[in-house]
Amino acid sequence: MKKIKNKKVASRFKIKRRVRKTVIGTSELPRLSVFRSNANIYVQLVDDSKGHTLLAASSLDKDIAAMKGTKTEVAKAVGKAIAEKAKEQGLEKVVFDRNGFRYHGRIKSLADGAREQGLKF
């Protein structure tokens, strides 16, 4: 793996590798993986046993991108969107993978939005 010069990013990748040793998604219990950039937030339901992405949602989706509000409010809407898509596919339980990000702000808001729609972590 190449060396990362930014200490903050390197620290996040170190945490990510440590967590991914134990957090594994299956087709019955997929991994809810979150990525947060400065402007947007992305979420996927991943089946690690097959190496497939089952579902995905982001703040760039047309219905969510048209929303006005703070990034935290948009993250909550993304959480609700992924939970609705999961319900349609018959998935009710997931394993949450915060991807090395701290569990506060937009990450927490996304998780709360998904839980409000009935997704269980």
C-alpha positions in Angstrom: 0.0 0.0 0.0 1.3 3.4 -0.9 2.3 5.8 1.9 -0.2 8.6 2.7 1.3 11.9 3.5 -1.8 13.5 5.1 -1.8 12.4 8.7 -5.6 12.8 9.1 -6.3 10.5 6.1 -3.6 8.1 7.2 -5.1 7.8 10.6 -8.6 7.2 9.1 -7.2 4.4 6.9 -5.5 2.8 9.9 -8.8 2.8 11.8 -10.7 1.5 8.7 -8.3 -1.5 8.3 -8.7 -2.4 11.9 -12.5 -2.2 11.8 -12.8 -4.1 8.5 -11.1 -7.2 10.1 -14.3 -7.8 12.1 -17.1 -6.0 10.1 -18.0 -8.3 7.3 -21.2 -8.2 5.2 -23.1 -11.2 3.8 -26.2 -11.4 1.6 -28.5 -11.8 4.6 -26.6 -9.2 6.8 -25.0 -6.7 4.4 -22.4 -4.1 5.4 -23.7 -0.5 5.3 -20.5 1.4 4.2 -20.4 5.2 4.4 -18.1 7.6 2.6 -18.1 11.3 3.4 -16.4 13.9 1.2 -16.4 17.6 1.9 -19.5 18.2 -0.2 -21.4 14.9 -0.4 -22.1 11.7 1.4 -22.3 8.2 -0.2 -23.7 4.9 1.3 -23.7 1.4 0.0 -25.0 -2.0 1.1 -22.2 -4.5 0.3 -22.1 -8.3 0.3 -18.5 -9.0 1.0 -18.8 -12.8 0.5 -19.6 -12.2 -3.2 -17.9 -8.9 -3.6 -21.0 -7.1 -4.8 -22.7 -3.8 -4.0 -26.4 -4.6 -3.4 -27.7 -1.1 -3.1 -26.4 2.5 -3.1 -27.6 6.0 -2.4 -25.9 9.4 -2.2 -26.5 13.0 -1.9 -26.1 13.3 -5.7 -29.3 11.3 -6.3 -31.8 13.6 -8.1 -34.5 13.7 -5.4 -32.0 14.3 -2.6 -29.8 16.8 -4.6 -32.9 19.0 -5.1 -33.3 19.2 -1.3 -32.4 22.5 0.4 -30.8 22.2 3.8 -27.6 21.7 5.7 -25.2 18.8 4.9 -26.4 17.1 8.1 -30.0 17.2 7.0 -29.1 15.9 3.5 -27.2 13.0 5.2 -30.3 12.1 7.1 -32.3 12.0 3.9 -29.6 9.7 2.3 -30.0 7.4 5.3 -33.7 7.3 4.9 -33.3 6.6 1.1 -31.0 3.7 1.6 -33.3 2.2 4.3 -36.3 2.5 2.0 -34.4 0.7 -0.8 -33.3 -2.0 1.6 -36.9 -2.5 2.8 -37.9 -3.0 -0.9 -35.3 -5.7 -1.3 -36.4 -7.4 1.9 -33.3 -6.4 4.0 -34.0 -5.2 7.6 -30.7 -5.8 9.4 -27.3 -4.5 8.4 -23.8 -4.1 9.9 -22.7 -0.5 10.1 -19.3 0.4 8.7 -18.4 4.0 9.4 -15.3 3.6 7.3 -12.9 5.1 9.8 -14.9 8.3 10.2 -15.9 9.5 13.7 -19.5 8.7 14.7 -20.8 12.2 14.9 -22.2 14.9 12.7 -23.2 13.6 9.2 -22.3 10.0 9.9 -24.5 9.9 13.0 -27.3 11.8 11.1 -27.2 9.2 8.3 -27.4 6.3 10.8 -30.3 8.0 12.6 -32.2 8.5 9.3 -31.7 4.8 8.4 -32.9 3.7 11.8 -36.0 6.0 11.6 -37.0 4.1 8.5 -36.8 0.8 10.3 -33.3 -0.4 9.4 -31.7 -2.3 12.3 -27.9 -2.2 13.0 
